[in-house]
Amino acid sequence: MIYCTRCLYHNKHPLNITFDERGVCSGCLIHEEKDNLDWSVRFKRLKKIVYAYKKKNNNYDCIVPVTGGQDSFFIVHTVKKRLGLNPLLVSYNSHYNTLGGLRNLSLIRTIFDCDYIQKVISPEIVKKINLTTLESFGSMYWHVIAGQTVFPVQVAIDLNIPLIIWGVHQGCDQVGMFSHMDEVEMTRKFRKEHDLMTFEAHNLLNINPELKEHEVSEYNYPEDKELARVGVRGIYLSNFIRWDSKGQHEKMIKKYNYETYKQIRTADSYNNMDCNFYNGIHDYLKILKHGYSKITDHVTREIRLKRLSREVGIKIVEKYQNLKSDDFELFFKFNRINQKYFRKIEEKFRNKKFWHKEKNGWSLKYKPKKTIKSDLLKTVKLRSSHNFNFLINNKDNKNELFLLHRAWRK
């Protein structure tokens, strides 16, 4: 196993990653652009792009996909306050909502005075799809990603709104799949190969004969001729703004009182706080399959932004990645499954490349080296020294878990 000499990603990253002669990964190398590009020039470039779409539609200049727990406040703030656009906000209801996430969604619509459309699929269909993807490729989050990435495009077609504005491009930000200067846009290809793990909605019909075509049709990406007719394009703000998720969230907390939650398997209380399962059971499945956890993503981000040393980052990962979250029982209730069923899923998708069995259970085979000495590597000078602290303005979500238990009891 090869680990990056600068961050904590290894060479088996699911989005693919490369290394230079110093052992520095492509994600870290592309991240260096954040310190070298003139972002004022990049933002002027963004203004020029979006100006061409202003008032092309009688009602809306663009579509902005939103959730109650990621960078949505920052994106809408940028689109409306800095770019002067009138966006239509859209979201996909995951059925995994926290009450804080729902409050954030209500707050964002109210604060920015935006029209809003939400897609809600029948919970019974969601459960059916959920168990299909869980059993077939170890994902209980496929339907969420599929819905979040297709519904904005469907609305763009239906309402003839060509421009969709997204936040960060995951492939660029995590593994350096593209340069910021490439100005890569959203495509059907990237969605299928990376977001959806190569499984389109129609593929699920072959996996589970009990699924019907009408039950998965809402997750189908529009045809190319429809995209061309409207001229749909999806741009990423991270190509034009120096992306700093932690810093952006803290500005939004201060300005708009964005709600956050303490989570168990990560210290990051900002990202995905709208989902009861993303940083819990979903993250547990991630480490089973890929040998690293969401805390590695969060720590790597802070290392690259020069707010955290690699050595301290390793200690933080070791602290969080093996903690058991408290969402398993809730997930079992929602999907009407039990622990015995889930144990079969665990063993089916535990990747033996990363895990070995000991007397007391399973443990990871590989860990990044704590110190790396090389004449080729320069010492990274930290911009600031902090203890990986995140703000929390909702200290207790036990009441909401109780409410969801009642709602899903049947």
N, C-alpha and C positions, 0 to 999 in steps of 0.2 A: 504494500500500500504506500502510495506517495502522497505526502501532505505538502501543501504550499508552505514555503519558508517564511511567508509574511502573514497569511491569514490561517484559518483552520479548515479550509475545504480540502478534500482529498480527490484523487484522480478518478474516482468512480461516481462523481456527481451526476445525477440523472439528466441534467441539462447539457452535459459534456463540458469538459474543461481541458485546457492545455497548459504546459509549463515551459518557461524559457530555460536557458542554461544555468540560471541562478536558482532555479526551483520556484520561481514566482509564478503564480497562476495568471491565466488570461483575465480573470475577473479583477484582480488587483492592478494589472497593467492598464486595463481600460478605465479603472477607477481613477488612475492618475490624471486622466483628462479633466476631472472635476477641479483639480488644482491648476491646470494649465490653460484651459479654455477661457476666453473672454465672455463671461455669461451675459454681460450687458448687450454685447453684439448678438449673442444667441437669442436673447429675448426680443430684440428688434426683428430678428428673422421670424420668430413666432408671430409677432404682431402682423407682419406682412402676410404671412400665410392665412391667418384667421380673418384678416380684413376682407379678403376676397369672398368670404362666406357671409359677411354681415348683411343682414336683411335680404338674403337670397330667398328665404322663406318668409311668408307674411307674419308668422308668429314667433318663430325661434331661429336663432343663429346657429345653434349646435345642440348636440345631445351630450350630457355628462352622466355616465354611469356612477351611481353612488351606493355606499353601504353605510351602516351605522358604526363601523369600527376600523376604518383604515384612513387613507389620506383624503377622504372626500371633502372635509371642510376646507383643507388647503387648496384642493383643486377648484372647488366652486368659488372660493374667495379669489383665486387667481383669474378664473374665467370671467367672473362678474365685475370684480372691483378693479382689477389691473388691466384686463383686456377689453372691458366694456361690452361684453356680449350678453345676450339674453338666452340662457340655456334652458332646455327642457331636461329635468332630472328624471332618471329611470333607475329602477332597481329590481332585482330578482329576490323573492322571498325564499330564504333557505329552509324555513321551518325550524332552524336551529337557534333562533333569536334569543338574545338576552334582553331583559327589559331596558338596560342601559343603551343597548344598540338601537332599540326602537325609539327611545327618547332622543338619541342623537339624530336619527332620521327625521323625526318631527321637528327638532330644533333647526336642522339645516334648511328645511323647507321654509320655516317661519322666518328665520334670520335673513335669508337671502331673497325671500319673497319670490320663490320659483314655483312654476307648475311642476307636477310630479306624477309619474305613472309607475305603478308597481305590478309585477307579474307574480301571480300566486297560482302554483300548480296544486292540484288535489293532493292532500297529505298521503292518501292511500297509494296514489301513483308514485309519489316520491319514495315511500317505503319500499315499494316493489322494485323500483330502479335501484334504490340504495342497497338492498340485499343482493341484487344481481351483480352490481359492481364490487361490492364487498367480497363476495364469494369468488368472483372471476379474476379480479386484479387487485384486491386488497385496498380498495378505496371506498370510504363512506362519504367522500366529498366531491365525487365526480359530478353529481347532478348540480351542485352549487357552482362549480367552475363552468360547467356547460351552460347553465342558465345565465350566469353573470356575463359571459362572453358572447352570448347569442342574442339575448333580449334587446340590448341597445341597437344592434344591427337590424333586427326585425322592425323596431320602431322607426329607425331611419328610413327603411324602405316604405313602410306604411304611411308615414307622414311627410315623406319627401324632404328629409333633412340630411344633407350629404355629410356634414362634418360631425364626427364623434371625437371627444377629447378625453383621453385616458390619462392616468397618472404616470406610473413608472413602468418601464419595460423590464420584466423580470430577467429575461435572458441577457440583456445588456448589463443590468445592475449586479447580478449575481456572478455570472461566469464570463462576462466580456464577449458575449456572442456577436455583438456588433459594437462599433464605435458610436458615440453620440453624434458624430458628424455624418454618419450614414442616414440619420433621420428615419430609421426604420419605422414602418407603420404596421398596424395590426393586419394580419392575414389569416385566411382560412387554414393555410398550411401550418403556421406556427401554432394555432389553436389546437389542431388535431394532433400534431406530433409531440407537443410539449404540454400544453394545458390539459388535454384530454387523454394523454398517455396512449395515443394512436387509435382510440376508440371513438368513432362517431356514434351518434344516436342510433342510426339504423343498424349498427353492428350489434347492439344489445338484443335485437330481435333474434339473431342467430344464436346468441348465448343462452337466452331464456325464452323458450317457446311460449311461455305463459304471458309474456309481454305482448301487447297489441300495438300496431302501428300508430294508432291515434294517441297512445299513451306516451310515445317518445317523440311525436312529431313536433312538439313545441320546442324541442332542443335542436332541431335541424337548422343548419346554417342556410341562409338564402342562396338561391342560384346565382351564378356569375352574371347572367344576363340582367337580373334584377339589380344587382350591385352596380353594374355598368349603367343601367337606365337612370338611377338616381345619382350616380357618381360618388358612392359612399367611400369615405376614407377615415381611418382612425389614427390620429396622431397622439404621440406620447409627450407629455409636458417635460419628462425627465431628459429629453433630448435638447431642451431649451432653457432649463432651470437647473441649477446645481442641486441635485436631489439629496435631501438630508431628512429622512423620515422622522427621526427623533426630534430634531430641531424644529421641523415644521409643525409637528403635533403640539409641541410646547408653546409655540406662538398661538396656535388655535385654541389651546386650553385657556391661555391668558386672555385672548381676545373674545372668544365666544363660549367659554366654559364647556368645551368638548368633554364628555364624560368618559372616565377611564375605570378600569378594574384591576385589582390584584389578581394575578394568575399564578398557577403552581409550577408549571414546567418551564417558565421563562419569567424574567424580571420585567420584560416589556409589557407594560399595562396599557399600551396605546393600540398596537396593531391587533386586529381581529378580536377585539373585546366584545364585538357584537355577536360572536358565535360561542355557544356553550361547549363546542367540541373541537374547535380548530387547534387550539394549543394544548388539548388534552388527548383524547383518544385518537384523533387524526394524527397528531404529532407522534404518538406512540407507534402507530402503524408505519409512519415515516422512518423512524429509527430502526424498526424491524427490517424494513426493505432496503434502506439505503445507508445504514450504519452511522447516521448522524441525525441530530434533532433540530428543532426550530431555534433552540437557544444558540446553536452554532451559527445559524443565519444572522441572528441578532448581534452576537458577539463579533462575527466577521465584519458586519457593517460598521460597528464602532471602531474596530481595529483599522479599517480602511480610511475612516474619517479622522484617524489619528487622535482619538479620544481614549484609547485603551491599548495597553501593550499586549503583545501576543501571549506573554507569560501569564498575565492576570486573566486574560481571556480564557486560557485553558482551565484555570481554576474555577472560573464561573461556569463553564460548560460542565465540568465534573460535578459541580454542586447541583445543577438543575436537571441534567438529561435523564437521570434514573429515578426522579421523583414520580410517584404515581398520582395522577390527577383524580379528582372526585366526580368525574362526569360519566363514568362507566355505567353505573346503575341507571342514570337518566337516559343514556343512549340505548341501553337494553330495553327500557320501558317503551321508548318511542318506537322502536323497531320490532317489539314483541319477540325478543330473543333472550337467551340466558347465557350465563357465563360458560357453560359447557360448549355451547355453539361457538362462542367467541374464541375459546381455546383452540378449536380446530382451525379457525381463521389464522390465529397467531402462528401455529406450527406450519401451516401451509405457506405462509408468506415470510417467515423468518429466513433471511438470506444468510446461508451458511458461509458465504464469503466473508461476512463481517462478524459472525457469532460463533462461539464454541461453548459446549456444555461442560459445566463443572459440577461438583458434588452439590453445591448450594443453588444451582440454576444456571442460567445463561449469562454470558458476559461478552463484551465486545473484544475482538481479537487485537484491534489496532487502536493506538492513541497517538496524537501528534507529539513529537519531541518537544520538550519544554524549552530547550535552548538550542539554537542553530548557529554554529560558527562557520563562517565562510568569508574568504577574502573578496568574493564577488558581491556580498551583501553589505549595504550601508545601514547603519543604525537609524531607525525611524524616530524622528523627534516628534514627541506628542505635542499637539496644540494645547491640550488641557488635560489635567489628570482628574478623573472622577471615578466614583465607585459604582458605575453602572446603575445609577439611580433614576427612577421614573416616578412621575407624579401620580398620585392616586386620589381621586376625588369622589369615589364611591367605595366605601370600605367594607360593605357587607352585602353580598348578593345571595345570601341563604334564603331570604324571603322569596326571591324570584324562582329559585330552584324548587321551593315548596309549591309555588303556583303552577309551575310547569309539570310537576308530578301529578297534580290534580287534573290538569288539562289533558294529560296523556294517559290517565289511569285506565281508560277503557281499552 
